[in-house]
């Protein structure tokens, strides 16, 4: 597992987690690309957009060119009904245009009033609140509930990880191809989706055991390997599969089942 810069989410001393996103993490070159994509989004939506937020590694400084995604969250203007089909097609075009820079350009449309209040949105809420930067329109992030470090947060992440992983495992067992961002995706896409979900779920285990919080993929795997050296080989396989996805359905199904069994058992320790 390659050592990378580690990323931990700080708190205010009272358990309230703080954002690690910062404008200075975005280089001039990437800022120019972001603004071009924002303009493409505005044209595609007839400018019926209240806010666009950059979230993830490019915002907090963990971006790896050619490996990391570009994640943009679009909040529509009031009463606007944005076409997800049109935005999916745009995302596919942007992904192709910038394929040397981003593994995927992900454009999602969300309703701000659900985030942080519905536990099924916890992953997005954490990503927005802790790694998000508003790059167009009104800054809606300040209105989201705070993230409190502790057992409640750990339990919520665990439940969401189990739910999402079981659903993904069912798709893998059925060799179910998905349509995502305007394109058909196979085993390799589901492999990355599953592994990223599990790795983020490792954050719940780390929070429970060490009272520190991270959502960074490599940092999560390194911390888990320290906590559970007996699972180091399997954790390394998870990290490797996220970076070099498996393409065979049978190999993917076997690994995912092993990983999910490990994750369930670790959270109960």
N, C-alpha and C positions, 0 to 999 in steps of 0.2 A: 504494500500500500504506500503510495507516494506521499511523503510529508508535504503538506501545504500550509499556508498561513492558517492558524486556527481562529475560529470566530465564536465568541461567547456573547450572549445577550446580557448586558449589564442591567442592574436595577437601581432604584433610587434609595436603597437602604431600608425601605419599608415593604419590599416585595413587588413593587410595580416595575415591570420590565420596560426598558427604554429602547428606542429605535437605534439601530446601528447604520441606517442609511445616511448618506451624505452626498451633497451635490458634487463635491470635489472628487468623488470616486469615478465620475463620468468624464472621460477624456473629451477633448474638443472634437475629435474624429467621430466618436460614438454619439456625442451630443448632436452633431450635424445629421447623422443617420436617423437618430430618434426623431428629430424634428421633421425630417422628410416623411417618415412613417406616420407620424401624427397628422401631417397634412393629407396624406393618402386616406387615413381613417376619416378625417373631417369631410373630404370630398365624397367618400363612399356613403357616409351617413347624412349627407346634406347638412352637415354641421349641427345635427341634433344631439350634441354631446355636452354634458355638464362638466365632466372631468375625465382626465386620463392619467392613470398612475403607473409608473414603472415600479415593479417589485422584483426582489430576488438579487442574484449575485452581482449584476451590473450596478445596482443601487448601493450595495453594502461593501463592494470591493473584493468579492471572491470570484469574479468573472474569469473564465478560462476560454480564450478565443477558440472557436470551432467545436467546443464541447458544451458550453453552457447555453441555455435557452435565453431568448429575449421574451420576457413576460410583461405584457401590457394589459391592464384592467380598464375597461371602458364603462363609465357610468353615464347612461343616457339622460338627456334633458327630460324634464317633467312631461309625462304623457307621450313621450316618443317611443315608438315601437321599432327598435333597430332590427334589421334583418341579420340573423345569425348566419344564414346561408351566404349572404353577400360578404359578410366579414370573414367567414371561413374561407371563401375563395380568395379574398384579399390576403389572408394570413398565409395561404399556400403560395401565392405569388411573391410575397415578401420573404418567405422562407427560402424560396428558390433564388431570389435576387441576392440575398445575403447569406447564402449557404456556407461560404468560406468563413464567416464570422460567428454565426449562430447555428446550433444544432436544430433549432426550431424557433420560428416567430409565433408566439402564442397570443392571440387576441381574444379575451373573454369579456362578455357583457354581464354586468352584475347590478343588483339593486342594493343600494347602500343601507336601506333600513333593515335588511335581514342579517347583515354581517355583524358578528359579535353577540347576537342575541339568540341565534339558532345554533345548537352545538354541531350540527352537520356542516356548518360553515367555518368551523374552528381553524382549519388549516389556512384557508384564505384570510381569515381575520388576523391570525398571527403573522402571516406573510405581509399583509398590507400594513399593519400597525408597527411591526418591528423592522421591516426591510423595504418599505414603500416610500416613494417620492412622487409628489404630484408634478407632472411635467406639462399639463395643459388644464386650464380652467380653474374652478374653485377647489381649494384644498379641503376635501371632505374627510381626510384621515383624522383630523383633529377631533371630529365628532364621534369617532368610534370608541367603544368602551376600552378602558385600560386593560392590560394583560397582567394578571396577578400570578406571580410565581408560587407554586405550591402543589399540594396533592390534587386539588380540584382540577387544575390545568393538566397535570400529568394523567389523571384518570380520563379526562375528556379526549386527549390526544390518543390514548391507548384504545378507547372505544372506537374512535373514528378510524384509526389504523386497522383494527381488526375488521370492521365493517367493509372498508374499501378493499382490503387485501382479499377477503373472502369472495367479494364480488369479482375482482380481477382474476382470482384463481379459478372461479367458475367459467369465466370467458376462456381462459387458457385451456381448461379441460375440454371445452367444446371446440377448440381451435377456431375461436370466433374472431374474425377480422372486424376492425372498427373503422368507422369513418370519422376522422378528426381533422379539423382545420382544412376541410375540403378534399382530403385525400384518404384512400384506403390504407390502413395500417395493419401490419402482421405481427408475428411473434416478437420480433425485436422491439417494436413499440411497446407492447404489453410488458415486456421484460423490464424496460426502463421505468415504465409507470409503476410496476409492482415494487421494484427495488427502491425507487425514490420514496415511495410511500412508507416502506418498511424502515428505511434509513431515518426518515423524519420521525417515525415512531420510536426509533431508538432514543430520541430526545426525551420521550416520556420516561423511559427506564433510567436514563442518566439523571434527569431531574429528581426522580424518586430516590435514587441511591446517593447522589452527590450534592443535591441542591444547587446545581448549576444548569444553565439552559443553553442549548445551541440547536440551530436548525441546519447548520452547514453539513453537507454530506460527508466529507472526509473527516471533519472534526468529530462527528457522531460516531463514525466507525472506529476511529482511533481511541476514543473514550470507552467505547464498548469493549474493545479488545483488552484494554487495561483492566476493566471491571471483571471481564469473564474470559481469561486467557484460554480456558478449555474450549471456547467457541471461536477462537481467533481465526482458524482456517475457514470456517463457514462465513464469518463476518467479512473476511477478505474476498470470498467468492461473491458475496453480495455487492461489495464495492466494485469488483472487477466486472460483474454483469451489468452494473449501471453504466460503466464506461465503455465496455465492449459487449453489447447485448447479444444474448443467445438467440439463434434463429430457428433452432429445431424445437418443435412443440413438446416432444417427449422429454428432452433435457430440461427445458424451461419448467414444465410441470413438476418434475422431480425436485428441482432446486427450490422452487417456490413453496412446495409443501414442506420441505425441510426447514426453510427459513421461517415460515409461519408457525410451525410447531415450536421452534426455538424461541420465537418472539413471545408466544403465549406463555411458555414456561418461565422465561426471564422476568416477565412483569410480575409474576406471582412470588418470586424469590424474596 
